Every structure is written in structure tokens, then in C-alpha cells.
Amino acid sequence: HTEGTDQITTFANIDRFLILSSGFDNVTAVDATNFSSVSGAYNNNGAHSGPAFIFADTAGAGGSLYYDPDGNGAGAGFEIATVDVNSMSASDIDVTTTSPI
């Protein structure tokens, strides 16, 4: 991973992350099986059996969205973005197989 972390300061209910499947281990959808939300700092806890997206709520100061390629804590996850909200769900992330650019 070399792109860096995005900072989003106006994330709202109508906004979504658009993830290119080929850039995230060919994930085809984000749902309860590969998304979780944690309170506090992301700790690579290995709660998933495969690739996973994790939202970490940082105590009222917004949060961060992470991606863990193996989902099991064996390999390091990385931060995708910081956002100015304290909660996210799987429905906030859409997946595409076609590059938007």
C-alpha cells in the first residue's frame, strides 16, 4: 500500500466510499461478513477470516476506515481515510469492478 491516507471532513449520510475491487483483493461486496466497527483505536484484532474493512471510532473526534487484507491479524492492516463521523456501516462502502477514472 503506497497511496497514503485521505482526510474527509464533510462525510454525510448520503456519501459513500467507492472501492475498486481489484485494489482490495477482489472484494465483491462489503457487508457484515467483512466489515466491523470498533470503539477506540484500530488494533488489528483479527476478527475476520478474510479481507476486511474496519471503522475505528476515535472517541468523539471522528474515526478512521482501515483495510486488513487478511482479516485475521497475521498481516498489518492500513488506514484508508480519516472521517469526521463517529460511526460507519458496511452500507457506506460500495464496490466497483470498473475504474471510475
C-alpha positions in Angstrom: 0.0 0.0 0.0 1.6 3.3 -1.1 -1.2 5.8 -1.8 -1.5 7.3 1.7 -4.5 8.2 3.8 -7.3 10.5 2.7 -8.9 13.0 5.1 -12.6 13.6 4.6 -14.0 16.5 6.6 -17.6 16.6 5.3 -18.8 12.9 5.3 -22.6 12.9 5.4 -25.4 10.3 5.3 -25.6 10.4 1.5 -21.9 9.9 1.0 -20.2 6.5 0.1 -16.7 5.2 -0.3 -16.3 3.7 -3.8 -13.8 0.8 -3.6 -12.2 -0.6 -6.7 -12.4 -4.4 -6.3 -9.0 -5.1 -7.9 -7.3 -2.8 -5.5 -8.7 -4.6 -2.5 -8.1 -8.3 -3.1 -11.1 -8.6 -5.5 -13.6 -8.0 -2.7 -17.0 -8.1 -4.5 -19.2 -6.5 -1.7 -18.9 -5.1 1.8 -21.3 -6.5 4.3 -21.5 -7.8 7.8 -19.1 -10.7 6.9 -16.2 -8.3 6.1 -17.0 -5.1 7.9 -16.8 -4.2 11.6 -16.8 -1.2 13.7 -14.7 -0.8 16.8 -14.6 1.7 19.6 -11.2 3.3 20.1 -8.1 2.7 18.2 -7.8 0.1 15.5 -5.7 -2.8 16.8 -5.5 -5.4 14.0 -7.5 -7.8 16.2 -8.1 -10.4 13.6 -11.9 -10.6 13.8 -12.4 -11.8 10.2 -11.5 -14.8 8.2 -10.6 -12.9 5.1 -10.2 -9.4 3.7 -12.0 -6.8 6.0 -12.9 -3.2 6.3 -12.8 -1.8 9.9 -14.1 1.5 11.1 -12.4 2.7 14.4 -14.3 5.4 16.3 -11.8 7.6 18.0 -13.8 8.9 21.0 -15.8 11.7 19.6 -13.1 13.1 17.3 -14.3 11.3 14.2 -12.9 8.0 13.1 -10.8 6.1 10.6 -11.5 3.5 8.0 -9.0 0.7 7.7 -8.5 -2.3 5.4 -7.0 -5.5 6.6 -6.0 -7.7 3.6 -6.1 -11.0 5.6 -8.6 -10.0 8.3 -7.0 -12.4 10.8 -4.4 -10.2 12.4 -1.4 -12.0 10.9 -0.6 -9.2 8.5 -0.9 -5.5 9.1 -4.0 -3.5 8.0 -3.7 0.0 6.8 -5.7 3.2 7.1 -7.7 4.3 4.1 -9.2 7.5 5.4 -10.0 9.6 8.4 -13.5 10.9 8.5 -15.4 13.4 10.7 -18.1 11.0 11.8 -18.2 8.6 14.7 -19.9 5.7 13.1 -20.0 4.0 9.7 -21.6 0.8 8.4 -21.0 -1.6 5.5 -23.6 0.2 3.5 -21.3 3.3 3.5 -18.9 1.4 1.2 -19.7 0.5 -2.4 -17.6 -1.8 -4.6 -17.0 -1.5 -8.3 -15.0 -3.6 -10.8 -14.6 -0.7 -13.2 -12.2 2.1 -12.5 -14.0 5.4 -12.3 -11.1 7.2 -14.0 
